[in-house]
Amino acid sequence: MDPQLIAILLMLAGIALIFAELFVPSGGTIALMCLGCFAASGYYAYQAWFHSAPFYWWSYLATVAVVIPASLVAAFQLLTRTSLGNRMLLAAPTPEEIIPYQAEQERLTALIGREGTAVNLMTPGGLVNLDGERLHAIADGLMVEPGTQVKIVAVRGTRVVVVPVASDSEPEQLQQLAQEAEQAFDEIDPWSRQEDPPA
């Protein structure tokens, strides 16, 4: 058989084996066969064109250099569009999955400044009733009696930080609580804060 034809057929077989390797589990056997096909194709192409038609030889090498990565990309693209590929490849996580409780934190942040009532003794954690909704809350360094009117001043994780309304006149304490809550949120979502642009 003509070495030129063998070289071309082996190259096509190698391309087919690239697709087969992704769709058929073989433990690397198909990959070895693929490498063997390209190696044999190169050998026959060398025999056919290296001395008699160098232009064809170098064109063959350039074609192989382009065809192999292009085939890999095409095979992966095809794999992602099949049910088998969906089972084999994990989908990229959504922002909500990367940053846990982000939606809940945004909802709780919108409640800052609202007032509610302590449901139980907060030592310092407990429950706060806000318009009929019970929220997990924490009163840093404070013990709050049940029924005490409290104000939401910050969010820490998925809990609101509250202080008794009577102590709302202590701005230094509120500022410290807000800073601690903001620091705790940054540990959960380190990308949430962006540096201010230079002036």
C-alpha positions in Angstrom: 0.0 0.0 0.0 1.2 3.5 -0.7 3.0 5.1 2.3 1.2 8.4 1.6 -2.2 6.8 1.9 -1.1 4.9 5.1 0.1 8.1 6.7 -3.2 9.9 6.0 -5.3 6.9 7.2 -3.3 6.6 10.4 -3.6 10.3 11.1 -7.4 10.1 10.6 -7.5 7.0 12.9 -5.6 9.0 15.6 -8.1 11.8 15.4 -11.0 9.3 15.8 -9.2 7.8 18.8 -9.0 11.2 20.4 -12.8 11.4 20.4 -13.1 7.8 21.5 -10.8 8.4 24.5 -13.1 11.0 25.9 -16.3 9.0 25.4 -15.1 5.4 26.1 -13.5 4.6 29.5 -10.4 2.5 28.6 -7.9 3.3 31.4 -5.6 4.9 28.9 -5.5 2.1 26.4 -7.2 4.2 23.7 -4.8 7.0 24.4 -1.8 4.7 23.8 -3.4 3.5 20.6 -3.9 7.1 19.5 -0.2 7.9 20.2 0.8 4.8 18.2 -1.3 5.9 15.3 0.2 9.3 15.1 3.7 7.9 15.5 3.2 5.4 12.7 1.6 8.1 10.6 4.6 10.3 11.1 6.9 7.4 10.1 5.1 6.6 6.9 4.8 10.3 6.1 8.6 10.6 6.6 9.1 7.6 4.2 6.8 9.1 1.6 7.7 12.8 1.6 10.9 13.7 3.5 13.3 13.0 0.6 11.1 13.2 -2.4 8.7 16.1 -1.5 10.0 18.1 1.6 7.1 20.6 1.1 4.6 17.9 1.7 6.5 16.6 4.7 6.5 20.0 6.4 2.9 20.6 5.5 2.1 17.3 7.1 3.8 18.2 10.3 2.0 21.6 10.4 -1.3 19.9 9.8 -0.7 17.4 12.7 0.3 20.3 15.0 -3.0 22.0 14.3 -5.2 19.0 14.0 -4.4 17.4 17.4 -5.2 20.4 19.7 -8.2 21.3 17.5 -9.5 17.7 17.8 -9.1 17.8 21.6 -11.0 21.1 21.8 -13.7 19.9 19.5 -14.0 16.6 21.5 -14.4 18.5 24.8 -17.0 20.8 23.3 -18.9 17.9 22.0 -18.6 16.1 25.4 -20.2 19.0 27.2 -23.2 18.9 25.0 -24.1 15.3 25.8 -25.8 13.7 28.7 -22.7 11.6 29.3 -20.6 14.7 29.5 -23.0 16.4 31.9 -22.6 13.4 34.3 -18.8 13.3 33.9 -18.1 17.0 34.1 -19.2 19.1 37.0 -21.0 22.4 36.3 -19.3 25.6 37.4 -20.5 26.8 40.8 -22.9 29.7 40.9 -22.0 32.9 42.9 -24.5 31.8 45.5 -22.7 28.5 46.0 -19.3 30.1 46.1 -20.4 32.7 48.8 -22.6 30.8 51.2 -25.7 32.6 52.6 -25.1 35.6 50.4 -28.8 36.1 49.6 -29.7 35.7 53.3 -27.0 38.2 54.3 -28.3 40.8 51.8 -31.8 40.4 53.2 -30.7 40.8 56.8 -28.5 43.8 55.9 -31.6 45.5 54.6 -33.1 45.2 58.2 -30.3 47.3 59.8 -31.9 50.1 61.8 -35.2 48.3 62.4 -36.5 47.6 65.9 -37.8 44.4 67.3 -38.3 42.5 70.6 -36.1 39.9 72.3 -38.1 36.6 72.4 -35.9 34.9 75.0 -33.0 35.7 77.3 -30.1 36.6 75.0 -26.8 35.4 76.6 -25.7 36.8 74.1 -27.4 34.7 71.4 -31.1 34.3 71.1 -34.2 35.1 69.0 -35.6 38.5 68.0 -39.2 39.1 66.9 -39.3 41.6 64.0 -42.8 42.2 62.6 -43.8 38.6 63.4 -40.6 37.0 62.0 -38.2 35.4 64.3 -34.5 36.1 63.6 -31.4 34.5 65.0 -29.7 37.4 66.8 -26.7 38.1 69.0 -26.1 40.9 71.5 -22.3 41.2 71.8 -21.2 41.4 75.4 -24.7 42.1 76.6 -27.4 40.1 78.4 -30.8 41.1 77.1 -34.0 40.2 78.9 -37.0 38.7 77.1 -39.4 41.4 75.9 -36.7 44.1 75.7 -37.0 46.4 72.7 -33.9 46.0 70.6 -32.5 47.6 67.4 -30.6 45.8 64.6 -27.2 47.5 64.1 -25.3 45.0 62.0 -25.2 41.5 60.5 -22.8 38.8 61.4 -22.9 35.8 59.2 -26.6 34.9 59.1 -27.4 36.5 62.5 -28.3 40.1 63.2 -26.5 42.1 65.8 -28.8 43.9 68.2 -28.5 46.3 71.1 -31.2 47.4 73.5 -33.0 50.5 72.3 -32.0 52.2 75.6 -28.3 51.9 74.8 -28.8 53.3 71.3 -27.2 56.5 72.6 -23.8 54.9 72.9 -22.3 55.5 69.4 -18.9 54.2 70.2 -20.3 50.8 71.2 -22.5 50.7 68.1 -19.5 51.6 65.9 -17.4 48.8 67.4 -20.2 46.3 66.9 -20.6 47.4 63.3 -16.9 47.1 62.6 -16.7 43.6 64.1 -19.7 42.5 62.1 -18.2 43.9 58.9 -14.9 42.1 59.6 -16.7 38.8 60.1 -18.6 39.3 56.8 -15.4 40.0 55.0 -14.0 36.6 56.2 -16.9 34.9 54.6 -16.9 37.0 51.5 -13.3 38.3 51.0 -14.2 39.6 47.5 -17.1 41.7 48.6 -15.0 44.8 49.3 -13.2 46.5 46.5 -10.4 49.0 46.9 -11.4 52.6 46.3 -10.1 53.9 43.0 -7.1 56.3 43.3 -8.0 59.9 43.5 
